[in-house]
């Protein structure tokens, strides 16, 4: 998946009005809550086949860090 596609799909998934970037601190988003974590886990599993759990979200803050957790090999750019 291309990074821009990833960001756009995440924006839809999180129901965020503002454009997301890799520097976005997703925990500071207006709509971010515990359900958002579960949505992200399902989104990552469905789009990348990668299983994450809620504990892995404790140490990451930006979408760049989330992308790193998913793995660079899953992105085309």
N, C-alpha and C positions, 0 to 999 in steps of 0.2 A: 504494500500500500504506500502511496506517496504521502509525505508528511502533511501536505496541504489538505488532502482528502481526509486524513486522520483527524486533523483539527476541525474541519467542517462537520464531520460525523459526530465528533465529541460535542461540538456546539449544539447540534440537534439533540443528542442524547441527554445532555445536561439542561436542555431547554434554556440556553443562555442567549440573551439578545446581543451582547457584545461579541465582537470577533475575538477568537482565541489565538494566542501565539504560543510558541514553545516556552516563552518567559512567563506565561500566565501562571499565577499561583492559584491553582484550582480550588484550594480550601478556602480562599477568600472570595470566591464567586458568590453572588447574591443568592442563587438557588442551591448552593451546596449544602447537603445535609447527609445524614447516615444512609438515606435511600440512594443518594448519589453514588456512594461507594459501591453499593450493591449493583447499581446500574453500570458502573464502570467495569466491575468484575465480569458481568455478563457480556458487555460490549467487547471486552478484550478476549474473552473466551470464544465468542462467536466470530470475531473478525480475525483473530490471530491463532486460535487454538491453544492459547496459553492460559493455564490455570493459576490465578492469583488468589490470595486470601486477604482479609481485612488487615491483618497484621503488617503486610507489606506496604500498606498505605501510610503507616505511622511515620516513616522516615523520609517520605518524599513530599515535596511541596509544589514543584513546577511540572508543567506538562513535558518539559525536556527530561526531567527525572523519570516521569512515567514512561516516556518513550524508551529510555534506557532500560527500564525494568522489563518492558515488553521485549526488547532486544533489537539492535540495529539491523540484524539480518532479516527482520520482518518489514523493513522499509526499503523502497526502491531508490530513494535519494539520500 
